[in-house]
Amino acid sequence: MRTPVAFSDCLTKIDHRPVMPLFIPRRPLLPLTLLTYNSATINNDLTNEQPSPDILFQAITRRSCSEQMDNENFEVLGDSFLKLMVSMALYYRYPSASPAVQKQLKNYLNVKKIVFRGNDANWLPPGYNKINETELTTGQQYSHQNAKRKAFSDMIEAFIDAFLISTNYITTIKFMDWLGLDVMPNNTQDHVVEPPSILRSNIATNNNIQINEIMKNFFADRVFAEIETKIQYVFKNKAYLIAAFTHPSNYANRITDCYERLEFLGDALVDFLVTRHVFVNYNQNVTPGKVTDIRQDLSNNGRLAYILVACDLHKKILHNSTDLFSQISSYAGDEDLFPNDQSTDEYLSKDLDQWADSTAPKALADVFEALVGAIFLDSVKRKPNPLHIFSYNSDQSIIHPNLNPIRSFSEHGGKLIKESIDKGGDTQIAVCIVQMPNGSLFEGRGVNKKLAKAHACRQAMKQHQHNENMFQQTG
């Protein structure tokens, strides 16, 4: 009898150990130091590297094939890298476009463009099962297969990851460019354009000496050096740091733009960094569903806002909004989250479930993401890339991720009772009441119905977990 061919998951075979035979160089997996545009690097001969056949085979294998591996984890990492590279290209290519316009462009570039013989795709990749084998002849069984259009976009993202883990960033970018994705912001001479200036147009016309003097005085007046001390990174171009902490409402900063464009890039960076961290360090223990849970847990707005306040960086935000001041003061003054007798390290080592607080002002998370974007742009020509300074204690969330509270609530049989809008006071607050199967009611509040529902579900799941713990202790 012929032995059946079996295929194993390529991601579980990636060896991260630094020990290698002498004279055999080892390229680290997804090194952050090389994640940069550089015309000289893009034109080098490293692009001769290619993924191996087994990796390519996994990239085209869907779960429905019933093999021992599939392309779903490939698709997750490829998706985050595609999002990052499209965001970078838009940031470089459209310096005057608003973040809203850039997000629309990113959505356009990520749509499912592939059309293959009309609405139904007819293709049978190696390893697929037979179709309607009881009704069709042998010849017809292997003639075609209907596939959803999303399967093709998923496969493209899996191919991107195949190049990413097999070669290097530049080779992967050139492959994406070959696919027709707008990820290389080249000029008419086919060279990558320089990063757009973060300075406002009215000050960019001054000479460098004047600009540096204005920036130096502004930087000193706001004591922004304290930020550099806390994040352990000194900016070469101080304008990036100033912009990262400038809210759109601020009018005192006449030097740089606000943080919106940096936040647009930083959002994609945070998503890729979290996904990369999971695959580099936990590649043998992750599933697509678990990766999604980890990404939601590690990069949600509540967690990022918590980190910014825990590091006492919220006080440096430049804004002229009374509403934002009230929201930040209320959140940062919550002694349940930030007791006065605890240090930053103690804040960051607290129960991770408290980090994802839906009551946190979104501006805090926006500043965090803008700061990540600022560091990335400031360090593109410097080694090592300092983004590792944001690697806070994430192991617990990776091993035991905090699931989306609405999803967890639904899985435990909870149901929605009532949603309403509280119009008392100066601002409207959404209110949501949910009920657990045992009859317990929980109320949540937020600036919109979605946040109010998440808050109510989080309260319900906290009480459920508390009851389970008490039961285990008494049992």
One Martini backbone bead per residue (centre of mass of N, CA, C, O) as a GRO file, in nm:
protein
  475
    1MET     BB    1   0.097   0.036   0.022
    2ARG     BB    2   0.067   0.360  -0.010
    3THR     BB    3   0.207   0.626   0.136
    4PRO     BB    4   0.094   0.894   0.272
    5VAL     BB    5   0.102   1.229   0.244
    6ALA     BB    6   0.257   1.459   0.474
    7PHE     BB    7   0.194   1.777   0.632
    8SER     BB    8   0.353   2.039   0.796
    9ASP     BB    9   0.396   2.307   0.995
   10CYS     BB   10   0.619   2.559   0.931
   11LEU     BB   11   0.601   2.736   1.192
   12THR     BB   12   0.690   2.495   1.394
   13LYS     BB   13   0.997   2.479   1.246
   14ILE     BB   14   1.101   2.730   1.357
   15ASP     BB   15   1.426   2.832   1.452
   16HIS     BB   16   1.537   3.049   1.735
   17ARG     BB   17   1.807   2.955   1.786
   18PRO     BB   18   2.140   3.085   1.812
   19VAL     BB   19   2.261   2.809   1.755
   20MET     BB   20   2.535   2.768   1.525
   21PRO     BB   21   2.733   2.695   1.300
   22LEU     BB   22   3.009   2.773   1.176
   23PHE     BB   23   2.985   2.996   0.900
   24ILE     BB   24   2.658   3.016   0.955
   25PRO     BB   25   2.448   3.237   0.894
   26ARG     BB   26   2.182   3.405   1.082
   27ARG     BB   27   1.865   3.515   1.029
   28PRO     BB   28   1.651   3.685   1.181
   29LEU     BB   29   1.325   3.693   1.261
   30LEU     BB   30   1.192   3.979   1.192
   31PRO     BB   31   1.376   4.232   1.199
   32LEU     BB   32   1.355   4.565   1.301
   33THR     BB   33   1.620   4.698   1.177
   34LEU     BB   34   1.502   4.642   0.858
   35LEU     BB   35   1.241   4.830   0.881
   36THR     BB   36   1.293   4.993   0.577
   37TYR     BB   37   1.348   5.242   0.365
   38ASN     BB   38   1.589   5.185   0.087
   39SER     BB   39   1.731   5.224  -0.208
   40ALA     BB   40   1.985   5.048  -0.181
   41THR     BB   41   1.840   4.795  -0.067
   42ILE     BB   42   1.624   4.749  -0.290
   43ASN     BB   43   1.871   4.707  -0.518
   44ASN     BB   44   1.965   4.455  -0.418
   45ASP     BB   45   2.048   4.092  -0.418
   46LEU     BB   46   1.838   3.971  -0.201
   47THR     BB   47   1.595   3.914  -0.414
   48ASN     BB   48   1.677   3.604  -0.476
   49GLU     BB   49   1.506   3.515  -0.267
   50GLN     BB   50   1.300   3.226  -0.168
   51PRO     BB   51   1.058   3.029  -0.111
   52SER     BB   52   0.976   2.731  -0.025
   53PRO     BB   53   0.768   2.480  -0.124
   54ASP     BB   54   0.632   2.422   0.156
   55ILE     BB   55   0.543   2.715   0.206
   56LEU     BB   56   0.378   2.753  -0.051
   57PHE     BB   57   0.182   2.525   0.003
   58GLN     BB   58   0.063   2.643   0.264
   59ALA     BB   59  -0.038   2.916   0.132
   60ILE     BB   60  -0.263   2.731  -0.054
   61THR     BB   61  -0.386   2.601   0.213
   62ARG     BB   62  -0.679   2.511   0.330
   63ARG     BB   63  -0.874   2.383   0.578
   64SER     BB   64  -1.060   2.207   0.382
   65CYS     BB   65  -0.824   1.990   0.317
   66SER     BB   66  -0.735   1.824   0.577
   67GLU     BB   67  -0.471   1.899   0.684
   68GLN     BB   68  -0.197   1.962   0.910
   69MET     BB   69  -0.225   2.230   0.746
   70ASP     BB   70  -0.240   2.595   0.692
   71ASN     BB   71  -0.294   2.954   0.598
   72GLU     BB   72  -0.399   3.122   0.849
   73ASN     BB   73  -0.141   3.225   0.991
   74PHE     BB   74  -0.025   3.358   0.743
   75GLU     BB   75  -0.260   3.560   0.704
   76VAL     BB   76  -0.228   3.721   0.967
   77LEU     BB   77   0.063   3.830   0.917
   78GLY     BB   78   0.016   3.941   0.629
   79ASP     BB   79  -0.203   4.146   0.707
   80SER     BB   80  -0.028   4.327   0.899
   81PHE     BB   81   0.189   4.395   0.682
   82LEU     BB   82   0.004   4.522   0.474
   83LYS     BB   83  -0.101   4.748   0.653
   84LEU     BB   84   0.174   4.877   0.704
   85MET     BB   85   0.271   4.931   0.406
   86VAL     BB   86   0.030   5.102   0.320
   87SER     BB   87   0.064   5.316   0.540
   88MET     BB   88   0.349   5.405   0.463
   89ALA     BB   89   0.293   5.484   0.168
   90LEU     BB   90   0.080   5.702   0.239
   91TYR     BB   91   0.258   5.877   0.417
   92TYR     BB   92   0.465   5.942   0.191
   93ARG     BB   93   0.277   6.017  -0.067
   94TYR     BB   94   0.057   6.192   0.135
   95PRO     BB   95   0.134   6.470   0.313
   96SER     BB   96  -0.164   6.635   0.280
   97ALA     BB   97  -0.331   6.418   0.387
   98SER     BB   98  -0.568   6.313   0.567
   99PRO     BB   99  -0.649   6.055   0.768
  100ALA     BB  100  -0.925   6.003   0.635
  101VAL     BB  101  -0.816   5.970   0.348
  102GLN     BB  102  -0.613   5.744   0.410
  103LYS     BB  103  -0.825   5.537   0.506
  104GLN     BB  104  -0.972   5.522   0.237
  105LEU     BB  105  -0.726   5.425   0.074
  106LYS     BB  106  -0.675   5.169   0.239
  107ASN     BB  107  -0.947   5.037   0.180
  108TYR     BB  108  -0.905   5.027  -0.127
  109LEU     BB  109  -0.634   4.852  -0.122
  110ASN     BB  110  -0.796   4.606   0.053
  111VAL     BB  111  -0.968   4.507  -0.146
  112LYS     BB  112  -1.136   4.268  -0.345
  113LYS     BB  113  -1.000   4.250  -0.670
  114ILE     BB  114  -1.027   3.969  -0.750
  115VAL     BB  115  -1.082   3.826  -1.081
  116PHE     BB  116  -1.214   3.489  -1.173
  117ARG     BB  117  -1.429   3.410  -1.389
  118GLY     BB  118  -1.607   3.584  -1.240
  119ASN     BB  119  -1.783   3.518  -0.953
  120ASP     BB  120  -1.656   3.236  -0.993
  121ALA     BB  121  -1.405   3.031  -0.881
  122ASN     BB  122  -1.175   2.824  -1.082
  123TRP     BB  123  -1.001   2.606  -0.859
  124LEU     BB  124  -0.737   2.346  -0.787
  125PRO     BB  125  -0.552   2.290  -0.543
  126PRO     BB  126  -0.335   2.121  -0.388
  127GLY     BB  127  -0.516   1.896  -0.161
  128TYR     BB  128  -0.793   1.887  -0.243
  129ASN     BB  129  -1.097   1.785  -0.237
  130LYS     BB  130  -1.351   1.641  -0.356
  131ILE     BB  131  -1.641   1.695  -0.571
  132ASN     BB  132  -1.912   1.527  -0.576
  133GLU     BB  133  -1.826   1.212  -0.606
  134THR     BB  134  -2.121   1.074  -0.642
  135GLU     BB  135  -2.210   1.256  -0.915
  136LEU     BB  136  -1.931   1.245  -1.052
  137THR     BB  137  -1.693   1.201  -1.245
  138THR     BB  138  -1.362   1.172  -1.244
  139GLY     BB  139  -1.305   1.412  -1.433
  140GLN     BB  140  -1.498   1.620  -1.279
  141GLN     BB  141  -1.381   1.623  -0.988
  142TYR     BB  142  -1.102   1.790  -1.109
  143SER     BB  143  -1.192   2.055  -1.276
  144HIS     BB  144  -1.323   2.215  -1.021
  145GLN     BB  145  -1.365   2.507  -0.787
  146ASN     BB  146  -1.543   2.672  -0.553
  147ALA     BB  147  -1.461   3.012  -0.451
  148LYS     BB  148  -1.418   3.254  -0.254
  149ARG     BB  149  -1.291   3.565  -0.272
  150LYS     BB  150  -1.151   3.567   0.008
  151ALA     BB  151  -0.953   3.334  -0.052
  152PHE     BB  152  -0.763   3.511  -0.227
  153SER     BB  153  -0.685   3.728  -0.023
  154ASP     BB  154  -0.573   3.527   0.183
  155MET     BB  155  -0.354   3.411  -0.005
  156ILE     BB  156  -0.196   3.668  -0.048
  157GLU     BB  157  -0.124   3.702   0.254
  158ALA     BB  158   0.023   3.428   0.269
  159PHE     BB  159   0.243   3.498   0.063
  160ILE     BB  160   0.362   3.731   0.219
  161ASP     BB  161   0.451   3.553   0.458
  162ALA     BB  162   0.631   3.360   0.304
  163PHE     BB  163   0.838   3.585   0.242
  164LEU     BB  164   0.884   3.696   0.528
  165ILE     BB  165   1.000   3.412   0.658
  166SER     BB  166   1.219   3.354   0.409
  167THR     BB  167   1.347   3.641   0.384
  168ASN     BB  168   1.267   3.980   0.353
  169TYR     BB  169   1.139   4.285   0.348
  170ILE     BB  170   1.222   4.375   0.059
  171THR     BB  171   1.128   4.127  -0.093
  172THR     BB  172   0.835   4.151  -0.001
  173ILE     BB  173   0.780   4.431  -0.117
  174LYS     BB  174   0.843   4.351  -0.415
  175PHE     BB  175   0.623   4.142  -0.432
  176MET     BB  176   0.387   4.335  -0.375
  177ASP     BB  177   0.450   4.516  -0.618
  178TRP     BB  178   0.410   4.289  -0.832
  179LEU     BB  179   0.099   4.256  -0.751
  180GLY     BB  180   0.004   4.584  -0.732
  181LEU     BB  181   0.087   4.708  -0.470
  182ASP     BB  182   0.098   5.017  -0.287
  183VAL     BB  183   0.428   5.000  -0.120
  184MET     BB  184   0.608   5.198  -0.318
  185PRO     BB  185   0.713   5.534  -0.282
  186ASN     BB  186   0.780   5.641  -0.581
  187ASN     BB  187   0.927   5.819  -0.809
  188THR     BB  188   1.012   5.901  -1.133
  189GLN     BB  189   1.311   5.759  -1.059
  190ASP     BB  190   1.254   5.503  -0.874
  191HIS     BB  191   1.255   5.638  -0.587
  192VAL     BB  192   1.231   5.675  -0.268
  193VAL     BB  193   1.081   5.882  -0.086
  194GLU     BB  194   1.087   6.109   0.138
  195PRO     BB  195   0.994   6.194   0.427
  196PRO     BB  196   0.774   6.389   0.542
  197SER     BB  197   0.725   6.669   0.691
  198ILE     BB  198   0.629   6.769   1.027
  199LEU     BB  199   0.612   7.048   0.948
  200ARG     BB  200   0.491   7.336   0.899
  201SER     BB  201   0.466   7.533   0.623
  202ASN     BB  202   0.532   7.816   0.764
  203ILE     BB  203   0.821   7.698   0.887
  204ALA     BB  204   0.974   7.546   0.651
  205THR     BB  205   1.095   7.822   0.522
  206ASN     BB  206   1.296   7.823   0.718
  207ASN     BB  207   1.581   7.792   0.851
  208ASN     BB  208   1.746   7.563   1.041
  209ILE     BB  209   1.828   7.748   1.273
  210GLN     BB  210   1.550   7.863   1.338
  211ILE     BB  211   1.403   7.597   1.385
  212ASN     BB  212   1.584   7.485   1.613
  213GLU     BB  213   1.533   7.718   1.810
  214ILE     BB  214   1.227   7.696   1.834
  215MET     BB  215   1.226   7.398   1.922
  216LYS     BB  216   1.406   7.415   2.171
  217ASN     BB  217   1.223   7.608   2.334
  218PHE     BB  218   0.963   7.438   2.328
  219PHE     BB  219   1.084   7.181   2.453
  220ALA     BB  220   1.172   7.318   2.722
  221ASP     BB  221   0.901   7.443   2.818
  222ARG     BB  222   0.764   7.135   2.819
  223VAL     BB  223   0.958   6.915   2.918
  224PHE     BB  224   1.022   6.670   2.699
  225ALA     BB  225   1.268   6.520   2.823
  226GLU     BB  226   1.097   6.338   3.012
  227ILE     BB  227   1.004   6.145   2.794
  228GLU     BB  228   1.281   6.035   2.708
  229THR     BB  229   1.347   5.916   2.983
  230LYS     BB  230   1.102   5.714   3.004
  231ILE     BB  231   1.160   5.575   2.706
  232GLN     BB  232   1.466   5.560   2.635
  233TYR     BB  233   1.464   5.806   2.407
  234VAL     BB  234   1.640   6.006   2.169
  235PHE     BB  235   1.571   6.254   1.965
  236LYS     BB  236   1.677   6.386   1.669
  237ASN     BB  237   1.377   6.474   1.594
  238LYS     BB  238   1.175   6.669   1.790
  239ALA     BB  239   0.916   6.702   1.614
  240TYR     BB  240   0.795   6.420   1.658
  241LEU     BB  241   0.734   6.449   1.960
  242ILE     BB  242   0.557   6.699   1.948
  243ALA     BB  243   0.342   6.582   1.755
  244ALA     BB  244   0.256   6.329   1.932
  245PHE     BB  245   0.146   6.560   2.168
  246THR     BB  246  -0.063   6.692   1.952
  247HIS     BB  247  -0.362   6.808   1.954
  248PRO     BB  248  -0.598   6.940   1.740
  249SER     BB  249  -0.679   7.176   1.960
  250ASN     BB  250  -0.408   7.295   1.941
  251TYR     BB  251  -0.234   7.639   1.925
  252ALA     BB  252   0.065   7.662   2.039
  253ASN     BB  253   0.160   7.473   1.813
  254ARG     BB  254   0.356   7.614   1.530
  255ILE     BB  255   0.548   7.373   1.417
  256THR     BB  256   0.350   7.131   1.405
  257ASP     BB  257   0.162   6.890   1.364
  258CYS     BB  258  -0.043   6.675   1.455
  259TYR     BB  259  -0.096   6.325   1.547
  260GLU     BB  260  -0.269   6.183   1.321
  261ARG     BB  261  -0.054   6.068   1.120
  262LEU     BB  262   0.108   5.908   1.330
  263GLU     BB  263  -0.131   5.733   1.425
  264PHE     BB  264  -0.184   5.594   1.158
  265LEU     BB  265   0.094   5.447   1.162
  266GLY     BB  266   0.101   5.335   1.459
  267ASP     BB  267  -0.134   5.137   1.436
  268ALA     BB  268   0.012   4.942   1.237
  269LEU     BB  269   0.261   4.890   1.412
  270VAL     BB  270   0.129   4.765   1.660
  271ASP     BB  271  -0.004   4.530   1.512
  272PHE     BB  272   0.261   4.406   1.403
  273LEU     BB  273   0.420   4.377   1.669
  274VAL     BB  274   0.227   4.184   1.805
  275THR     BB  275   0.223   3.964   1.587
  276ARG     BB  276   0.525   3.918   1.577
  277HIS     BB  277   0.567   3.836   1.874
  278VAL     BB  278   0.396   3.582   1.863
  279PHE     BB  279   0.548   3.431   1.627
  280VAL     BB  280   0.841   3.442   1.741
  281ASN     BB  281   0.764   3.321   2.052
  282TYR     BB  282   0.469   3.136   1.972
  283ASN     BB  283   0.450   2.946   1.705
  284GLN     BB  284   0.360   2.654   1.852
  285ASN     BB  285   0.082   2.800   2.018
  286VAL     BB  286  -0.093   2.901   1.767
  287THR     BB  287  -0.397   3.041   1.659
  288PRO     BB  288  -0.597   3.240   1.488
  289GLY     BB  289  -0.793   3.294   1.724
  290LYS     BB  290  -0.573   3.361   1.936
  291VAL     BB  291  -0.441   3.595   1.785
  292THR     BB  292  -0.689   3.775   1.785
  293ASP     BB  293  -0.713   3.796   2.092
  294ILE     BB  294  -0.432   3.916   2.142
  295ARG     BB  295  -0.459   4.168   1.969
  296GLN     BB  296  -0.702   4.285   2.122
  297ASP     BB  297  -0.558   4.293   2.403
  298LEU     BB  298  -0.276   4.451   2.330
  299SER     BB  299  -0.420   4.691   2.113
  300ASN     BB  300  -0.616   4.834   2.271
  301ASN     BB  301  -0.715   5.139   2.381
  302GLY     BB  302  -0.722   5.082   2.687
  303ARG     BB  303  -0.430   4.978   2.719
  304LEU     BB  304  -0.274   5.217   2.595
  305ALA     BB  305  -0.385   5.426   2.792
  306TYR     BB  306  -0.280   5.297   3.050
  307ILE     BB  307   0.023   5.317   2.985
  308LEU     BB  308   0.042   5.624   2.958
  309VAL     BB  309  -0.051   5.681   3.253
  310ALA     BB  310   0.148   5.495   3.406
  311CYS     BB  311   0.390   5.685   3.274
  312ASP     BB  312   0.296   5.993   3.293
  313LEU     BB  313   0.224   6.116   2.981
  314HIS     BB  314  -0.052   6.277   2.981
  315LYS     BB  315   0.068   6.562   3.082
  316LYS     BB  316   0.199   6.628   2.777
  317ILE     BB  317  -0.051   6.702   2.643
  318LEU     BB  318  -0.155   6.910   2.377
  319HIS     BB  319  -0.440   7.114   2.466
  320ASN     BB  320  -0.792   7.285   2.414
  321SER     BB  321  -0.989   7.082   2.593
  322THR     BB  322  -1.225   7.047   2.832
  323ASP     BB  323  -1.328   6.761   2.780
  324LEU     BB  324  -1.053   6.617   2.778
  325PHE     BB  325  -0.963   6.704   3.056
  326SER     BB  326  -1.194   6.564   3.207
  327GLN     BB  327  -1.144   6.274   3.105
  328ILE     BB  328  -0.850   6.241   3.197
  329SER     BB  329  -0.889   6.313   3.496
  330SER     BB  330  -1.090   6.085   3.558
  331TYR     BB  331  -0.913   5.846   3.472
  332ALA     BB  332  -0.639   5.915   3.627
  333GLY     BB  333  -0.814   5.945   3.914
  334ASP     BB  334  -0.853   5.642   3.938
  335GLU     BB  335  -0.783   5.448   4.219
  336ASP     BB  336  -0.834   5.164   4.105
  337LEU     BB  337  -0.613   5.199   3.877
  338PHE     BB  338  -0.440   5.459   4.035
  339PRO     BB  339  -0.277   5.437   4.294
  340ASN     BB  340  -0.082   5.651   4.485
  341ASP     BB  341   0.109   5.399   4.616
  342GLN     BB  342   0.205   5.345   4.318
  343SER     BB  343   0.396   5.241   4.067
  344THR     BB  344   0.461   5.185   3.746
  345ASP     BB  345   0.529   4.883   3.777
  346GLU     BB  346   0.267   4.819   3.932
  347TYR     BB  347   0.070   4.900   3.718
  348LEU     BB  348   0.188   4.698   3.488
  349SER     BB  349   0.132   4.432   3.696
  350LYS     BB  350  -0.149   4.419   3.679
  351ASP     BB  351  -0.443   4.331   3.601
  352LEU     BB  352  -0.509   4.308   3.267
  353ASP     BB  353  -0.819   4.365   3.262
  354GLN     BB  354  -0.785   4.676   3.350
  355TRP     BB  355  -0.660   4.791   3.083
  356ALA     BB  356  -0.946   4.737   2.926
  357ASP     BB  357  -1.085   5.035   2.946
  358SER     BB  358  -1.369   5.192   2.810
  359THR     BB  359  -1.325   5.488   2.963
  360ALA     BB  360  -1.100   5.565   2.792
  361PRO     BB  361  -0.961   5.798   2.621
  362LYS     BB  362  -0.868   5.792   2.292
  363ALA     BB  363  -0.631   6.000   2.295
  364LEU     BB  364  -0.431   5.822   2.451
  365ALA     BB  365  -0.395   5.605   2.231
  366ASP     BB  366  -0.313   5.798   2.005
  367VAL     BB  367  -0.048   5.889   2.136
  368PHE     BB  368   0.086   5.620   2.153
  369GLU     BB  369   0.084   5.564   1.845
  370ALA     BB  370   0.234   5.825   1.769
  371LEU     BB  371   0.495   5.753   1.922
  372VAL     BB  372   0.564   5.505   1.757
  373GLY     BB  373   0.576   5.655   1.486
  374ALA     BB  374   0.798   5.857   1.569
  375ILE     BB  375   1.023   5.655   1.631
  376PHE     BB  376   1.032   5.518   1.361
  377LEU     BB  377   1.103   5.773   1.185
  378ASP     BB  378   1.357   5.862   1.357
  379SER     BB  379   1.500   5.548   1.319
  380VAL     BB  380   1.549   5.452   1.012
  381LYS     BB  381   1.887   5.532   1.033
  382ARG     BB  382   1.894   5.360   1.299
  383LYS     BB  383   2.091   5.161   1.531
  384PRO     BB  384   1.869   5.029   1.686
  385ASN     BB  385   1.552   4.972   1.694
  386PRO     BB  386   1.341   5.117   1.964
  387LEU     BB  387   1.060   4.949   1.988
  388HIS     BB  388   1.127   4.765   2.241
  389ILE     BB  389   1.029   4.969   2.471
  390PHE     BB  390   0.715   4.850   2.432
  391SER     BB  391   0.776   4.570   2.585
  392TYR     BB  392   0.561   4.468   2.771
  393ASN     BB  393   0.382   4.267   2.976
  394SER     BB  394   0.259   3.989   2.756
  395ASP     BB  395   0.259   3.686   2.835
  396GLN     BB  396  -0.013   3.652   2.979
  397SER     BB  397  -0.190   3.728   2.729
  398ILE     BB  398  -0.085   3.501   2.547
  399ILE     BB  399  -0.168   3.262   2.730
  400HIS     BB  400  -0.420   3.457   2.869
  401PRO     BB  401  -0.642   3.599   2.704
  402ASN     BB  402  -0.855   3.866   2.682
  403LEU     BB  403  -1.154   3.855   2.591
  404ASN     BB  404  -1.408   3.963   2.445
  405PRO     BB  405  -1.669   4.055   2.639
  406ILE     BB  406  -1.905   4.002   2.441
  407ARG     BB  407  -1.823   3.719   2.360
  408SER     BB  408  -1.810   3.591   2.642
  409PHE     BB  409  -2.100   3.656   2.725
  410SER     BB  410  -2.236   3.492   2.498
  411GLU     BB  411  -2.097   3.212   2.564
  412HIS     BB  412  -2.247   3.231   2.869
  413GLY     BB  413  -2.564   3.324   2.804
  414GLY     BB  414  -2.607   3.610   2.763
  415LYS     BB  415  -2.821   3.915   2.771
  416LEU     BB  416  -2.996   4.170   2.638
  417ILE     BB  417  -3.208   4.424   2.783
  418LYS     BB  418  -3.086   4.737   2.759
  419GLU     BB  419  -3.092   5.049   2.565
  420SER     BB  420  -2.964   5.386   2.629
  421ILE     BB  421  -2.999   5.749   2.681
  422ASP     BB  422  -2.828   5.982   2.880
  423LYS     BB  423  -2.924   6.339   2.903
  424GLY     BB  424  -2.770   6.416   3.139
  425GLY     BB  425  -2.622   6.695   3.123
  426ASP     BB  426  -2.384   6.788   2.880
  427THR     BB  427  -2.368   6.479   2.813
  428GLN     BB  428  -2.408   6.188   2.644
  429ILE     BB  429  -2.502   5.858   2.773
  430ALA     BB  430  -2.458   5.533   2.743
  431VAL     BB  431  -2.683   5.254   2.824
  432CYS     BB  432  -2.636   4.917   2.962
  433ILE     BB  433  -2.825   4.607   3.003
  434VAL     BB  434  -2.743   4.293   3.148
  435GLN     BB  435  -2.780   3.920   3.153
  436MET     BB  436  -2.746   3.645   3.329
  437PRO     BB  437  -2.858   3.323   3.369
  438ASN     BB  438  -2.900   3.388   3.699
  439GLY     BB  439  -3.017   3.711   3.678
  440SER     BB  440  -2.794   3.902   3.667
  441LEU     BB  441  -2.727   4.249   3.670
  442PHE     BB  442  -2.569   4.486   3.432
  443GLU     BB  443  -2.401   4.801   3.407
  444GLY     BB  444  -2.324   5.025   3.130
  445ARG     BB  445  -2.091   5.286   3.023
  446GLY     BB  446  -2.076   5.533   2.746
  447VAL     BB  447  -2.031   5.725   2.456
  448ASN     BB  448  -2.148   5.453   2.344
  449LYS     BB  449  -2.307   5.156   2.288
  450LYS     BB  450  -2.059   4.978   2.256
  451LEU     BB  451  -1.912   5.062   2.521
  452ALA     BB  452  -2.145   4.998   2.712
  453LYS     BB  453  -2.160   4.696   2.648
  454ALA     BB  454  -1.867   4.626   2.721
  455HIS     BB  455  -1.887   4.718   3.015
  456ALA     BB  456  -2.116   4.527   3.105
  457CYS     BB  457  -1.976   4.260   3.020
  458ARG     BB  458  -1.729   4.296   3.198
  459GLN     BB  459  -1.876   4.292   3.469
  460ALA     BB  460  -2.000   4.010   3.433
  461MET     BB  461  -1.727   3.850   3.393
  462LYS     BB  462  -1.599   3.926   3.660
  463GLN     BB  463  -1.816   3.795   3.839
  464HIS     BB  464  -1.793   3.514   3.720
  465GLN     BB  465  -1.493   3.469   3.794
  466HIS     BB  466  -1.529   3.513   4.097
  467ASN     BB  467  -1.727   3.279   4.144
  468GLU     BB  468  -1.539   3.054   4.045
  469ASN     BB  469  -1.311   3.100   4.250
  470MET     BB  470  -1.484   3.054   4.503
  471PHE     BB  471  -1.571   2.765   4.433
  472GLN     BB  472  -1.283   2.640   4.423
  473GLN     BB  473  -1.206   2.712   4.719
  474THR     BB  474  -1.457   2.562   4.855
  475GLY     BB  475  -1.421   2.278   4.691
   0.00000   0.00000   0.00000
